[in-house]
């Protein structure tokens, strides 16, 4: 087992024990529990930084940098959510948000070990200059959208749980305290708005990069590219949902905005499947014959 896999195991172990202590806290809350959860979360984040640093060191020549592969994408998204969990631990230690955030963090860490760790695009396709910056902006905007949509989904889930408890007049318990309905409602709305703009930015930069990669390729069309189509569907839905939320005040409140974020999360999953299966370079552009000849000669040389 190499150092990277050992570190990923440490990440999963730290977050798993933290989640177990969060669950134990529903029945039993010893004085040391909060400090143990905080320490385990910090240990998991430290291991997270270590494995991401190792990955970044080995992907310096990749056009996508640290966002070069589906595995890196999952680890970075998990890291973003784990940082959010740490923030709630420090600011709102009584909230039971770990019961919702940590399972998704662990799921993303596990998924990072099941999807490909190969770079989306080979180093030979690394775009020069401004194009490289656009490629990085494309990746980071879509990663930020992934984290934001996930936060909206989890806030919506907590809203439904909290709303049901209040309707059933379940007695308040200091061992299972969730944010207020107003806070969750606001977080849902903001997550939907911010993620819409991030997906729009990622879509525009992605289309520009795709057209550049396939310049002169008569066999390529944006209209038949499954990745472009999936991102287009996600963006169309999010624009419609955000427009509905802004145009109708009733869509900004209650369970309606929660369901909007649930649907956005569904489109996110669809897009991720398309990206991991097909790849965001949407197929390699044809190599000119002179370059192909040079590549074959280089491959044949000892």
Steps between C-alpha positions, in 0.01 A plus 500: 500500500661832396507817708205653314270205573619489862415869538156451344440223754595745779251753357219246494586368847505849657168606351340161574586516871383863511168390346473216752549746785236728348259206501598405856421857600132434434493282813811585700705818512811474717699822551789380282280418201506847340880526522539148358275583202690824441836322521391224264368753251828693508692173458284410201556843343876473558507161327280647227752779438781245492340280236399799288858630521632163387257498210586859402870419498444219252270703274708810437499444124132419477279766334251473783752514785349371823162461326652267244301184571163382636675371814653842571162662437334281764776558754486877455121509528525290818763740634274800439211337686731393785619860540135605518442243772799630696356852476169387650684310774678818603212742456196285585629202703149402608372438149478139383615590146770231510231233466423646157834639379736219599318220311532702179865574572567129556302411189713732287821364652384144425397602148846647441640148541254351252520747213796554272812677626624549145511858374197617302732637233857386429789738563550533124163675479591760762382836363751785492480839670155651542335178391655317792361760740157457342527123544583542869217752548264253331596223740493709817165659419340161446662365817365797700159437343521135607567596862232772497233274353591233756466752784159601364394135481606433860335821623181392323519157661545656845208734427266209429614315814462812716164588346367150563616504863326830560177385333497184708577711809805293587645646823817701447812312598846650566644176365348547155491869413475619140518853359174696497264466207572864408876439492463185290258675265746787447790259447297307243420814303855631507643164399267485201586854389878469539519157338299625199759767427787256553350241265438774240865605520618141477272438204624800301867426562447131430333563164783736401763242593316220323470699177868584518603136557291387202582784265500357149346169606211444258375201699445695822184689590399664828143384432599134528754531783351319804700706750393829345141379486500394866649832618256686276208314657630577849550868420157529336335349808694720741420817304133402496503417872677822593266701277201335666643570845557868420171555317271332753552575872320176591774301323758650737341357809435168665535166335481643148853638502622174659354298213663739252840428650425126502435512126820699447692231689346238272623688192841528666518120536397457136771741389763331715416162348532646150833666583654193665386259231559712189758747628488879489733525201205352306729273303844590377530727203658342194879523492643653181678248282842659551459483878367146479804396296736663750319333788519158336871546427560604859311195622698270270837639605680314781 
